[in-house]
Amino acid sequence: MKIRVKLYAALAIYLPDGAVKNVADIEVDKGTTPEAAFTFLKVPLEQCHLVLINGLFVPPTERATRILADGDHLAAWPPVAGG
């Protein structure tokens, strides 16, 4: 199945070749979770601070169990600091 992955800021380096700006469409197996998708892309899980599926927040406790559906948009942002 195909999902769209959007990786922001420093995470964009983990997108596959052919990504446009910070977005890539990837093929994943049925039953894939956000955590599995990030692992497939070699994104360090500790760097996925804010995770959204279709614009809705996914808490850390659900990232290993929430199943993605065909056509879902998975987005992640790294932790940020500043002031």
N, CA, C and O atoms as a Maestro MAE file, in Angstrom:
{
 s_m_m2io_version
 :::
 2.0.0
}

f_m_ct {
 s_m_title
 :::
 protein
 m_atom[332] {
  # First column is atom index #
  i_m_mmod_type
  r_m_x_coord
  r_m_y_coord
  r_m_z_coord
  i_m_residue_number
  s_m_chain_name
  s_m_pdb_residue_name
  s_m_pdb_atom_name
  i_m_atomic_number
  :::
  1 25 0.841 -1.162 0.000 1 A "MET " " N  " 7
  2 3 0.000 0.000 0.000 1 A "MET " " CA " 6
  3 2 0.890 1.230 0.000 1 A "MET " " C  " 6
  4 15 2.064 1.151 0.364 1 A "MET " " O  " 8
  5 25 0.345 2.353 -0.402 2 A "LYS " " N  " 7
  6 3 1.119 3.581 -0.520 2 A "LYS " " CA " 6
  7 2 0.694 4.573 0.556 2 A "LYS " " C  " 6
  8 15 -0.494 4.785 0.797 2 A "LYS " " O  " 8
  9 25 1.704 5.179 1.199 3 A "ILE " " N  " 7
  10 3 1.462 6.264 2.141 3 A "ILE " " CA " 6
  11 2 2.329 7.450 1.738 3 A "ILE " " C  " 6
  12 15 3.324 7.292 1.031 3 A "ILE " " O  " 8
  13 25 1.949 8.616 2.186 4 A "ARG " " N  " 7
  14 3 2.755 9.811 1.964 4 A "ARG " " CA " 6
  15 2 3.438 10.158 3.274 4 A "ARG " " C  " 6
  16 15 2.791 10.274 4.315 4 A "ARG " " O  " 8
  17 25 4.754 10.324 3.212 5 A "VAL " " N  " 7
  18 3 5.548 10.664 4.392 5 A "VAL " " CA " 6
  19 2 6.065 12.087 4.233 5 A "VAL " " C  " 6
  20 15 6.602 12.463 3.191 5 A "VAL " " O  " 8
  21 25 5.889 12.865 5.292 6 A "LYS " " N  " 7
  22 3 6.389 14.235 5.330 6 A "LYS " " CA " 6
  23 2 7.310 14.344 6.533 6 A "LYS " " C  " 6
  24 15 6.880 14.184 7.676 6 A "LYS " " O  " 8
  25 25 8.576 14.618 6.269 7 A "LEU " " N  " 7
  26 3 9.557 14.753 7.336 7 A "LEU " " CA " 6
  27 2 10.080 16.182 7.334 7 A "LEU " " C  " 6
  28 15 10.552 16.678 6.311 7 A "LEU " " O  " 8
  29 25 9.992 16.831 8.472 8 A "TYR " " N  " 7
  30 3 10.311 18.249 8.570 8 A "TYR " " CA " 6
  31 2 11.653 18.488 9.241 8 A "TYR " " C  " 6
  32 15 12.167 17.646 9.976 8 A "TYR " " O  " 8
  33 25 12.202 19.668 8.962 9 A "ALA " " N  " 7
  34 3 13.464 20.142 9.532 9 A "ALA " " CA " 6
  35 2 14.567 19.114 9.276 9 A "ALA " " C  " 6
  36 15 14.713 18.630 8.154 9 A "ALA " " O  " 8
  37 25 15.337 18.781 10.298 10 A "ALA " " N  " 7
  38 3 16.492 17.891 10.132 10 A "ALA " " CA " 6
  39 2 16.115 16.470 9.723 10 A "ALA " " C  " 6
  40 15 16.977 15.723 9.260 10 A "ALA " " O  " 8
  41 25 14.858 16.078 9.879 11 A "LEU " " N  " 7
  42 3 14.445 14.717 9.508 11 A "LEU " " CA " 6
  43 2 14.356 14.515 8.001 11 A "LEU " " C  " 6
  44 15 14.348 13.375 7.538 11 A "LEU " " O  " 8
  45 25 14.291 15.581 7.235 12 A "ALA " " N  " 7
  46 3 14.127 15.473 5.781 12 A "ALA " " CA " 6
  47 2 15.250 14.687 5.116 12 A "ALA " " C  " 6
  48 15 15.059 14.144 4.028 12 A "ALA " " O  " 8
  49 25 16.411 14.618 5.748 13 A "ILE " " N  " 7
  50 3 17.537 13.880 5.142 13 A "ILE " " CA " 6
  51 2 17.258 12.379 5.035 13 A "ILE " " C  " 6
  52 15 17.958 11.676 4.307 13 A "ILE " " O  " 8
  53 25 16.250 11.881 5.748 14 A "TYR " " N  " 7
  54 3 15.937 10.452 5.727 14 A "TYR " " CA " 6
  55 2 14.943 10.065 4.627 14 A "TYR " " C  " 6
  56 15 14.629 8.886 4.461 14 A "TYR " " O  " 8
  57 25 14.453 11.043 3.887 15 A "LEU " " N  " 7
  58 3 13.523 10.726 2.798 15 A "LEU " " CA " 6
  59 2 14.268 10.034 1.661 15 A "LEU " " C  " 6
  60 15 15.453 10.287 1.446 15 A "LEU " " O  " 8
  61 25 13.578 9.167 0.939 16 A "PRO " " N  " 7
  62 3 14.238 8.452 -0.164 16 A "PRO " " CA " 6
  63 2 14.509 9.380 -1.349 16 A "PRO " " C  " 6
  64 15 13.940 10.467 -1.446 16 A "PRO " " O  " 8
  65 25 15.377 8.935 -2.236 17 A "ASP " " N  " 7
  66 3 15.620 9.666 -3.475 17 A "ASP " " CA " 6
  67 2 14.303 9.865 -4.194 17 A "ASP " " C  " 6
  68 15 13.432 8.995 -4.170 17 A "ASP " " O  " 8
  69 25 14.161 11.008 -4.830 18 A "GLY " " N  " 7
  70 3 12.929 11.305 -5.542 18 A "GLY " " CA " 6
  71 2 11.930 12.093 -4.721 18 A "GLY " " C  " 6
  72 15 10.878 12.489 -5.224 18 A "GLY " " O  " 8
  73 25 12.255 12.323 -3.456 19 A "ALA " " N  " 7
  74 3 11.360 13.118 -2.615 19 A "ALA " " CA " 6
  75 2 11.340 14.551 -3.129 19 A "ALA " " C  " 6
  76 15 12.359 15.081 -3.573 19 A "ALA " " O  " 8
  77 25 10.184 15.160 -3.064 20 A "VAL " " N  " 7
  78 3 10.039 16.555 -3.464 20 A "VAL " " CA " 6
  79 2 9.925 17.385 -2.199 20 A "VAL " " C  " 6
  80 15 8.991 17.224 -1.413 20 A "VAL " " O  " 8
  81 25 10.893 18.276 -2.015 21 A "LYS " " N  " 7
  82 3 11.016 19.062 -0.792 21 A "LYS " " CA " 6
  83 2 11.058 18.117 0.397 21 A "LYS " " C  " 6
  84 15 12.045 17.401 0.563 21 A "LYS " " O  " 8
  85 25 10.034 18.086 1.224 22 A "ASN " " N  " 7
  86 3 10.056 17.241 2.424 22 A "ASN " " CA " 6
  87 2 9.011 16.129 2.356 22 A "ASN " " C  " 6
  88 15 8.584 15.616 3.390 22 A "ASN " " O  " 8
  89 25 8.594 15.752 1.132 23 A "VAL " " N  " 7
  90 3 7.493 14.795 0.963 23 A "VAL " " CA " 6
  91 2 7.898 13.663 0.027 23 A "VAL " " C  " 6
  92 15 8.546 13.884 -0.996 23 A "VAL " " O  " 8
  93 25 7.502 12.438 0.399 24 A "ALA " " N  " 7
  94 3 7.718 11.281 -0.472 24 A "ALA " " CA " 6
  95 2 6.560 10.305 -0.316 24 A "ALA " " C  " 6
  96 15 6.030 10.121 0.780 24 A "ALA " " O  " 8
  97 25 6.183 9.691 -1.407 25 A "ASP " " N  " 7
  98 3 5.221 8.599 -1.370 25 A "ASP " " CA " 6
  99 2 6.020 7.309 -1.337 25 A "ASP " " C  " 6
  100 15 6.907 7.100 -2.165 25 A "ASP " " O  " 8
  101 25 5.705 6.443 -0.379 26 A "ILE " " N  " 7
  102 3 6.434 5.179 -0.254 26 A "ILE " " CA " 6
  103 2 5.454 4.014 -0.199 26 A "ILE " " C  " 6
  104 15 4.297 4.172 0.191 26 A "ILE " " O  " 8
  105 25 5.935 2.857 -0.591 27 A "GLU " " N  " 7
  106 3 5.176 1.613 -0.500 27 A "GLU " " CA " 6
  107 2 5.539 0.921 0.800 27 A "GLU " " C  " 6
  108 15 6.717 0.741 1.110 27 A "GLU " " O  " 8
  109 25 4.524 0.534 1.557 28 A "VAL " " N  " 7
  110 3 4.724 -0.200 2.802 28 A "VAL " " CA " 6
  111 2 3.773 -1.393 2.829 28 A "VAL " " C  " 6
  112 15 2.785 -1.426 2.096 28 A "VAL " " O  " 8
  113 25 4.074 -2.350 3.663 29 A "ASP " " N  " 7
  114 3 3.223 -3.525 3.811 29 A "ASP " " CA " 6
  115 2 1.965 -3.181 4.594 29 A "ASP " " C  " 6
  116 15 1.971 -2.270 5.422 29 A "ASP " " O  " 8
  117 25 0.886 -3.913 4.329 30 A "LYS " " N  " 7
  118 3 -0.305 -3.794 5.171 30 A "LYS " " CA " 6
  119 2 0.101 -4.094 6.601 30 A "LYS " " C  " 6
  120 15 0.954 -4.946 6.849 30 A "LYS " " O  " 8
  121 25 -0.512 -3.393 7.535 31 A "GLY " " N  " 7
  122 3 -0.193 -3.601 8.939 31 A "GLY " " CA " 6
  123 2 0.967 -2.753 9.434 31 A "GLY " " C  " 6
  124 15 1.366 -2.872 10.592 31 A "GLY " " O  " 8
  125 25 1.516 -1.895 8.574 32 A "THR " " N  " 7
  126 3 2.629 -1.038 8.972 32 A "THR " " CA " 6
  127 2 2.169 0.012 9.978 32 A "THR " " C  " 6
  128 15 1.090 0.591 9.843 32 A "THR " " O  " 8
  129 25 2.996 0.244 10.975 33 A "THR " " N  " 7
  130 3 2.753 1.263 11.992 33 A "THR " " CA " 6
  131 2 3.638 2.477 11.703 33 A "THR " " C  " 6
  132 15 4.573 2.376 10.909 33 A "THR " " O  " 8
  133 25 3.363 3.610 12.328 34 A "PRO " " N  " 7
  134 3 4.266 4.750 12.160 34 A "PRO " " CA " 6
  135 2 5.703 4.401 12.548 34 A "PRO " " C  " 6
  136 15 6.646 4.775 11.850 34 A "PRO " " O  " 8
  137 25 5.866 3.693 13.648 35 A "GLU " " N  " 7
  138 3 7.205 3.311 14.082 35 A "GLU " " CA " 6
  139 2 7.904 2.451 13.026 35 A "GLU " " C  " 6
  140 15 9.088 2.647 12.752 35 A "GLU " " O  " 8
  141 25 7.188 1.517 12.443 36 A "ALA " " N  " 7
  142 3 7.775 0.658 11.408 36 A "ALA " " CA " 6
  143 2 8.128 1.464 10.157 36 A "ALA " " C  " 6
  144 15 9.153 1.211 9.524 36 A "ALA " " O  " 8
  145 25 7.289 2.427 9.804 37 A "ALA " " N  " 7
  146 3 7.573 3.265 8.637 37 A "ALA " " CA " 6
  147 2 8.833 4.094 8.877 37 A "ALA " " C  " 6
  148 15 9.671 4.216 7.984 37 A "ALA " " O  " 8
  149 25 8.975 4.663 10.071 38 A "PHE " " N  " 7
  150 3 10.177 5.436 10.382 38 A "PHE " " CA " 6
  151 2 11.413 4.531 10.390 38 A "PHE " " C  " 6
  152 15 12.472 4.932 9.909 38 A "PHE " " O  " 8
  153 25 11.290 3.342 10.921 39 A "THR " " N  " 7
  154 3 12.404 2.401 10.940 39 A "THR " " CA " 6
  155 2 12.796 2.016 9.512 39 A "THR " " C  " 6
  156 15 13.985 1.929 9.203 39 A "THR " " O  " 8
  157 25 11.816 1.787 8.643 40 A "PHE " " N  " 7
  158 3 12.067 1.483 7.233 40 A "PHE " " CA " 6
  159 2 12.882 2.599 6.575 40 A "PHE " " C  " 6
  160 15 13.759 2.331 5.754 40 A "PHE " " O  " 8
  161 25 12.588 3.846 6.937 41 A "LEU " " N  " 7
  162 3 13.305 4.990 6.366 41 A "LEU " " CA " 6
  163 2 14.602 5.308 7.116 41 A "LEU " " C  " 6
  164 15 15.325 6.235 6.751 41 A "LEU " " O  " 8
  165 25 14.886 4.536 8.161 42 A "LYS " " N  " 7
  166 3 16.078 4.720 9.000 42 A "LYS " " CA " 6
  167 2 16.067 6.036 9.779 42 A "LYS " " C  " 6
  168 15 17.118 6.603 10.077 42 A "LYS " " O  " 8
  169 25 14.870 6.508 10.101 43 A "VAL " " N  " 7
  170 3 14.723 7.708 10.925 43 A "VAL " " CA " 6
  171 2 14.889 7.288 12.387 43 A "VAL " " C  " 6
  172 15 14.177 6.394 12.845 43 A "VAL " " O  " 8
  173 25 15.807 7.906 13.130 44 A "PRO " " N  " 7
  174 3 15.932 7.572 14.554 44 A "PRO " " CA " 6
  175 2 14.625 7.884 15.290 44 A "PRO " " C  " 6
  176 15 14.151 9.020 15.272 44 A "PRO " " O  " 8
  177 25 14.057 6.882 15.926 45 A "LEU " " N  " 7
  178 3 12.757 7.054 16.571 45 A "LEU " " CA " 6
  179 2 12.773 8.140 17.636 45 A "LEU " " C  " 6
  180 15 11.773 8.832 17.828 45 A "LEU " " O  " 8
  181 25 13.892 8.296 18.328 46 A "GLU " " N  " 7
  182 3 13.964 9.325 19.363 46 A "GLU " " CA " 6
  183 2 13.931 10.740 18.768 46 A "GLU " " C  " 6
  184 15 13.733 11.718 19.490 46 A "GLU " " O  " 8
  185 25 14.127 10.838 17.452 47 A "GLN " " N  " 7
  186 3 14.067 12.137 16.781 47 A "GLN " " CA " 6
  187 2 12.667 12.474 16.268 47 A "GLN " " C  " 6
  188 15 12.443 13.577 15.768 47 A "GLN " " O  " 8
  189 25 11.736 11.547 16.384 48 A "CYS " " N  " 7
  190 3 10.353 11.784 15.955 48 A "CYS " " CA " 6
  191 2 9.567 12.312 17.154 48 A "CYS " " C  " 6
  192 15 8.888 11.561 17.853 48 A "CYS " " O  " 8
  193 25 9.675 13.597 17.368 49 A "HIS " " N  " 7
  194 3 9.063 14.205 18.556 49 A "HIS " " CA " 6
  195 2 7.556 14.400 18.376 49 A "HIS " " C  " 6
  196 15 6.769 13.982 19.225 49 A "HIS " " O  " 8
  197 25 7.163 15.021 17.291 50 A "LEU " " N  " 7
  198 3 5.754 15.265 16.989 50 A "LEU " " CA " 6
  199 2 5.391 14.429 15.775 50 A "LEU " " C  " 6
  200 15 6.006 14.569 14.718 50 A "LEU " " O  " 8
  201 25 4.402 13.565 15.915 51 A "VAL " " N  " 7
  202 3 3.976 12.678 14.830 51 A "VAL " " CA " 6
  203 2 2.481 12.872 14.593 51 A "VAL " " C  " 6
  204 15 1.683 12.881 15.530 51 A "VAL " " O  " 8
  205 25 2.122 13.028 13.323 52 A "LEU " " N  " 7
  206 3 0.724 13.180 12.929 52 A "LEU " " CA " 6
  207 2 0.378 12.168 11.843 52 A "LEU " " C  " 6
  208 15 1.206 11.852 10.989 52 A "LEU " " O  " 8
  209 25 -0.845 11.666 11.883 53 A "ILE " " N  " 7
  210 3 -1.413 10.881 10.785 53 A "ILE " " CA " 6
  211 2 -2.629 11.649 10.309 53 A "ILE " " C  " 6
  212 15 -3.566 11.894 11.069 53 A "ILE " " O  " 8
  213 25 -2.601 12.024 9.048 54 A "ASN " " N  " 7
  214 3 -3.697 12.797 8.456 54 A "ASN " " CA " 6
  215 2 -4.033 14.032 9.286 54 A "ASN " " C  " 6
  216 15 -5.197 14.404 9.433 54 A "ASN " " O  " 8
  217 25 -2.986 14.658 9.825 55 A "GLY " " N  " 7
  218 3 -3.168 15.884 10.582 55 A "GLY " " CA " 6
  219 2 -3.560 15.713 12.033 55 A "GLY " " C  " 6
  220 15 -3.757 16.704 12.736 55 A "GLY " " O  " 8
  221 25 -3.678 14.472 12.503 56 A "LEU " " N  " 7
  222 3 -4.072 14.210 13.893 56 A "LEU " " CA " 6
  223 2 -2.884 13.661 14.683 56 A "LEU " " C  " 6
  224 15 -2.183 12.756 14.229 56 A "LEU " " O  " 8
  225 25 -2.676 14.221 15.861 57 A "PHE " " N  " 7
  226 3 -1.566 13.836 16.728 57 A "PHE " " CA " 6
  227 2 -1.624 12.352 17.097 57 A "PHE " " C  " 6
  228 15 -2.683 11.817 17.429 57 A "PHE " " O  " 8
  229 25 -0.464 11.706 17.031 58 A "VAL " " N  " 7
  230 3 -0.327 10.311 17.466 58 A "VAL " " CA " 6
  231 2 0.618 10.306 18.668 58 A "VAL " " C  " 6
  232 15 1.809 10.577 18.517 58 A "VAL " " O  " 8
  233 25 0.096 9.999 19.861 59 A "PRO " " N  " 7
  234 3 0.959 9.999 21.039 59 A "PRO " " CA " 6
  235 2 2.014 8.892 20.951 59 A "PRO " " C  " 6
  236 15 1.804 7.881 20.280 59 A "PRO " " O  " 8
  237 25 3.144 9.085 21.627 60 A "PRO " " N  " 7
  238 3 4.213 8.084 21.587 60 A "PRO " " CA " 6
  239 2 3.749 6.672 21.943 60 A "PRO " " C  " 6
  240 15 4.291 5.699 21.420 60 A "PRO " " O  " 8
  241 25 2.764 6.548 22.816 61 A "THR " " N  " 7
  242 3 2.290 5.227 23.237 61 A "THR " " CA " 6
  243 2 1.542 4.479 22.132 61 A "THR " " C  " 6
  244 15 1.326 3.272 22.248 61 A "THR " " O  " 8
  245 25 1.145 5.174 21.066 62 A "GLU " " N  " 7
  246 3 0.399 4.539 19.974 62 A "GLU " " CA " 6
  247 2 1.214 4.348 18.697 62 A "GLU " " C  " 6
  248 15 0.723 3.748 17.741 62 A "GLU " " O  " 8
  249 25 2.427 4.840 18.664 63 A "ARG " " N  " 7
  250 3 3.214 4.830 17.428 63 A "ARG " " CA " 6
  251 2 3.672 3.440 17.008 63 A "ARG " " C  " 6
  252 15 3.975 3.220 15.835 63 A "ARG " " O  " 8
  253 25 3.727 2.506 17.940 64 A "ALA " " N  " 7
  254 3 4.127 1.135 17.610 64 A "ALA " " CA " 6
  255 2 2.931 0.225 17.359 64 A "ALA " " C  " 6
  256 15 3.101 -0.923 16.948 64 A "ALA " " O  " 8
  257 25 1.715 0.732 17.603 65 A "THR " " N  " 7
  258 3 0.535 -0.125 17.466 65 A "THR " " CA " 6
  259 2 -0.509 0.403 16.489 65 A "THR " " C  " 6
  260 15 -1.308 -0.377 15.971 65 A "THR " " O  " 8
  261 25 -0.522 1.682 16.231 66 A "ARG " " N  " 7
  262 3 -1.505 2.276 15.317 66 A "ARG " " CA " 6
  263 2 -1.185 1.823 13.898 66 A "ARG " " C  " 6
  264 15 -0.056 1.991 13.437 66 A "ARG " " O  " 8
  265 25 -2.147 1.262 13.213 67 A "ILE " " N  " 7
  266 3 -1.947 0.734 11.861 67 A "ILE " " CA " 6
  267 2 -2.269 1.810 10.831 67 A "ILE " " C  " 6
  268 15 -3.319 2.451 10.882 67 A "ILE " " O  " 8
  269 25 -1.344 1.991 9.899 68 A "LEU " " N  " 7
  270 3 -1.560 2.939 8.816 68 A "LEU " " CA " 6
  271 2 -2.456 2.322 7.750 68 A "LEU " " C  " 6
  272 15 -2.457 1.107 7.550 68 A "LEU " " O  " 8
  273 25 -3.215 3.170 7.074 69 A "ALA " " N  " 7
  274 3 -4.094 2.731 5.987 69 A "ALA " " CA " 6
  275 2 -3.563 3.271 4.661 69 A "ALA " " C  " 6
  276 15 -2.824 4.255 4.628 69 A "ALA " " O  " 8
  277 25 -3.946 2.620 3.586 70 A "ASP " " N  " 7
  278 3 -3.558 3.069 2.255 70 A "ASP " " CA " 6
  279 2 -3.969 4.528 2.072 70 A "ASP " " C  " 6
  280 15 -5.113 4.901 2.331 70 A "ASP " " O  " 8
  281 25 -3.015 5.347 1.619 71 A "GLY " " N  " 7
  282 3 -3.300 6.753 1.376 71 A "GLY " " CA " 6
  283 2 -3.085 7.673 2.556 71 A "GLY " " C  " 6
  284 15 -3.224 8.889 2.418 71 A "GLY " " O  " 8
  285 25 -2.746 7.123 3.724 72 A "ASP " " N  " 7
  286 3 -2.501 7.965 4.892 72 A "ASP " " CA " 6
  287 2 -1.316 8.895 4.664 72 A "ASP " " C  " 6
  288 15 -0.401 8.592 3.898 72 A "ASP " " O  " 8
  289 25 -1.358 10.035 5.348 73 A "HIS " " N  " 7
  290 3 -0.256 10.986 5.358 73 A "HIS " " CA " 6
  291 2 0.365 10.937 6.752 73 A "HIS " " C  " 6
  292 15 -0.286 11.250 7.749 73 A "HIS " " O  " 8
  293 25 1.625 10.544 6.803 74 A "LEU " " N  " 7
  294 3 2.378 10.426 8.050 74 A "LEU " " CA " 6
  295 2 3.405 11.547 8.092 74 A "LEU " " C  " 6
  296 15 4.219 11.678 7.178 74 A "LEU " " O  " 8
  297 25 3.375 12.349 9.139 75 A "ALA " " N  " 7
  298 3 4.297 13.483 9.261 75 A "ALA " " CA " 6
  299 2 5.025 13.429 10.587 75 A "ALA " " C  " 6
  300 15 4.486 12.964 11.591 75 A "ALA " " O  " 8
  301 25 6.272 13.915 10.576 76 A "ALA " " N  " 7
  302 3 7.065 13.946 11.811 76 A "ALA " " CA " 6
  303 2 7.947 15.177 11.845 76 A "ALA " " C  " 6
  304 15 8.457 15.637 10.824 76 A "ALA " " O  " 8
  305 25 8.112 15.701 13.067 77 A "TRP " " N  " 7
  306 3 8.997 16.812 13.332 77 A "TRP " " CA " 6
  307 2 9.961 16.394 14.428 77 A "TRP " " C  " 6
  308 15 9.582 15.647 15.330 77 A "TRP " " O  " 8
  309 25 11.209 16.864 14.365 78 A "PRO " " N  " 7
  310 3 12.164 16.563 15.441 78 A "PRO " " CA " 6
  311 2 11.932 17.499 16.624 78 A "PRO " " C  " 6
  312 15 11.212 18.490 16.504 78 A "PRO " " O  " 8
  313 25 12.538 17.184 17.761 79 A "PRO " " N  " 7
  314 3 12.458 18.117 18.884 79 A "PRO " " CA " 6
  315 2 13.180 19.417 18.502 79 A "PRO " " C  " 6
  316 15 14.165 19.393 17.764 79 A "PRO " " O  " 8
  317 25 12.696 20.512 18.995 80 A "VAL " " N  " 7
  318 3 13.320 21.800 18.706 80 A "VAL " " CA " 6
  319 2 13.623 22.516 20.003 80 A "VAL " " C  " 6
  320 15 12.998 22.262 21.032 80 A "VAL " " O  " 8
  321 25 14.581 23.404 19.940 81 A "ALA " " N  " 7
  322 3 14.924 24.209 21.104 81 A "ALA " " CA " 6
  323 2 15.105 25.657 20.637 81 A "ALA " " C  " 6
  324 15 15.358 25.918 19.461 81 A "ALA " " O  " 8
  325 25 14.979 26.520 21.516 82 A "GLY " " N  " 7
  326 3 15.166 27.926 21.176 82 A "GLY " " CA " 6
  327 2 14.389 28.799 22.129 82 A "GLY " " C  " 6
  328 15 13.822 28.337 23.120 82 A "GLY " " O  " 8
  329 25 14.381 30.031 21.812 83 A "GLY " " N  " 7
  330 3 13.662 30.907 22.695 83 A "GLY " " CA " 6
  331 2 13.708 32.334 22.243 83 A "GLY " " C  " 6
  332 15 13.138 33.207 22.896 83 A "GLY " " O  " 8
  :::
 }
 m_bond[331] {
  # First column is bond index #
  i_m_from
  i_m_to
  i_m_order
  :::
  1 1 2 1
  2 2 3 1
  3 3 4 2
  4 3 5 1
  5 5 6 1
  6 6 7 1
  7 7 8 2
  8 7 9 1
  9 9 10 1
  10 10 11 1
  11 11 12 2
  12 11 13 1
  13 13 14 1
  14 14 15 1
  15 15 16 2
  16 15 17 1
  17 17 18 1
  18 18 19 1
  19 19 20 2
  20 19 21 1
  21 21 22 1
  22 22 23 1
  23 23 24 2
  24 23 25 1
  25 25 26 1
  26 26 27 1
  27 27 28 2
  28 27 29 1
  29 29 30 1
  30 30 31 1
  31 31 32 2
  32 31 33 1
  33 33 34 1
  34 34 35 1
  35 35 36 2
  36 35 37 1
  37 37 38 1
  38 38 39 1
  39 39 40 2
  40 39 41 1
  41 41 42 1
  42 42 43 1
  43 43 44 2
  44 43 45 1
  45 45 46 1
  46 46 47 1
  47 47 48 2
  48 47 49 1
  49 49 50 1
  50 50 51 1
  51 51 52 2
  52 51 53 1
  53 53 54 1
  54 54 55 1
  55 55 56 2
  56 55 57 1
  57 57 58 1
  58 58 59 1
  59 59 60 2
  60 59 61 1
  61 61 62 1
  62 62 63 1
  63 63 64 2
  64 63 65 1
  65 65 66 1
  66 66 67 1
  67 67 68 2
  68 67 69 1
  69 69 70 1
  70 70 71 1
  71 71 72 2
  72 71 73 1
  73 73 74 1
  74 74 75 1
  75 75 76 2
  76 75 77 1
  77 77 78 1
  78 78 79 1
  79 79 80 2
  80 79 81 1
  81 81 82 1
  82 82 83 1
  83 83 84 2
  84 83 85 1
  85 85 86 1
  86 86 87 1
  87 87 88 2
  88 87 89 1
  89 89 90 1
  90 90 91 1
  91 91 92 2
  92 91 93 1
  93 93 94 1
  94 94 95 1
  95 95 96 2
  96 95 97 1
  97 97 98 1
  98 98 99 1
  99 99 100 2
  100 99 101 1
  101 101 102 1
  102 102 103 1
  103 103 104 2
  104 103 105 1
  105 105 106 1
  106 106 107 1
  107 107 108 2
  108 107 109 1
  109 109 110 1
  110 110 111 1
  111 111 112 2
  112 111 113 1
  113 113 114 1
  114 114 115 1
  115 115 116 2
  116 115 117 1
  117 117 118 1
  118 118 119 1
  119 119 120 2
  120 119 121 1
  121 121 122 1
  122 122 123 1
  123 123 124 2
  124 123 125 1
  125 125 126 1
  126 126 127 1
  127 127 128 2
  128 127 129 1
  129 129 130 1
  130 130 131 1
  131 131 132 2
  132 131 133 1
  133 133 134 1
  134 134 135 1
  135 135 136 2
  136 135 137 1
  137 137 138 1
  138 138 139 1
  139 139 140 2
  140 139 141 1
  141 141 142 1
  142 142 143 1
  143 143 144 2
  144 143 145 1
  145 145 146 1
  146 146 147 1
  147 147 148 2
  148 147 149 1
  149 149 150 1
  150 150 151 1
  151 151 152 2
  152 151 153 1
  153 153 154 1
  154 154 155 1
  155 155 156 2
  156 155 157 1
  157 157 158 1
  158 158 159 1
  159 159 160 2
  160 159 161 1
  161 161 162 1
  162 162 163 1
  163 163 164 2
  164 163 165 1
  165 165 166 1
  166 166 167 1
  167 167 168 2
  168 167 169 1
  169 169 170 1
  170 170 171 1
  171 171 172 2
  172 171 173 1
  173 173 174 1
  174 174 175 1
  175 175 176 2
  176 175 177 1
  177 177 178 1
  178 178 179 1
  179 179 180 2
  180 179 181 1
  181 181 182 1
  182 182 183 1
  183 183 184 2
  184 183 185 1
  185 185 186 1
  186 186 187 1
  187 187 188 2
  188 187 189 1
  189 189 190 1
  190 190 191 1
  191 191 192 2
  192 191 193 1
  193 193 194 1
  194 194 195 1
  195 195 196 2
  196 195 197 1
  197 197 198 1
  198 198 199 1
  199 199 200 2
  200 199 201 1
  201 201 202 1
  202 202 203 1
  203 203 204 2
  204 203 205 1
  205 205 206 1
  206 206 207 1
  207 207 208 2
  208 207 209 1
  209 209 210 1
  210 210 211 1
  211 211 212 2
  212 211 213 1
  213 213 214 1
  214 214 215 1
  215 215 216 2
  216 215 217 1
  217 217 218 1
  218 218 219 1
  219 219 220 2
  220 219 221 1
  221 221 222 1
  222 222 223 1
  223 223 224 2
  224 223 225 1
  225 225 226 1
  226 226 227 1
  227 227 228 2
  228 227 229 1
  229 229 230 1
  230 230 231 1
  231 231 232 2
  232 231 233 1
  233 233 234 1
  234 234 235 1
  235 235 236 2
  236 235 237 1
  237 237 238 1
  238 238 239 1
  239 239 240 2
  240 239 241 1
  241 241 242 1
  242 242 243 1
  243 243 244 2
  244 243 245 1
  245 245 246 1
  246 246 247 1
  247 247 248 2
  248 247 249 1
  249 249 250 1
  250 250 251 1
  251 251 252 2
  252 251 253 1
  253 253 254 1
  254 254 255 1
  255 255 256 2
  256 255 257 1
  257 257 258 1
  258 258 259 1
  259 259 260 2
  260 259 261 1
  261 261 262 1
  262 262 263 1
  263 263 264 2
  264 263 265 1
  265 265 266 1
  266 266 267 1
  267 267 268 2
  268 267 269 1
  269 269 270 1
  270 270 271 1
  271 271 272 2
  272 271 273 1
  273 273 274 1
  274 274 275 1
  275 275 276 2
  276 275 277 1
  277 277 278 1
  278 278 279 1
  279 279 280 2
  280 279 281 1
  281 281 282 1
  282 282 283 1
  283 283 284 2
  284 283 285 1
  285 285 286 1
  286 286 287 1
  287 287 288 2
  288 287 289 1
  289 289 290 1
  290 290 291 1
  291 291 292 2
  292 291 293 1
  293 293 294 1
  294 294 295 1
  295 295 296 2
  296 295 297 1
  297 297 298 1
  298 298 299 1
  299 299 300 2
  300 299 301 1
  301 301 302 1
  302 302 303 1
  303 303 304 2
  304 303 305 1
  305 305 306 1
  306 306 307 1
  307 307 308 2
  308 307 309 1
  309 309 310 1
  310 310 311 1
  311 311 312 2
  312 311 313 1
  313 313 314 1
  314 314 315 1
  315 315 316 2
  316 315 317 1
  317 317 318 1
  318 318 319 1
  319 319 320 2
  320 319 321 1
  321 321 322 1
  322 322 323 1
  323 323 324 2
  324 323 325 1
  325 325 326 1
  326 326 327 1
  327 327 328 2
  328 327 329 1
  329 329 330 1
  330 330 331 1
  331 331 332 2
  :::
 }
}
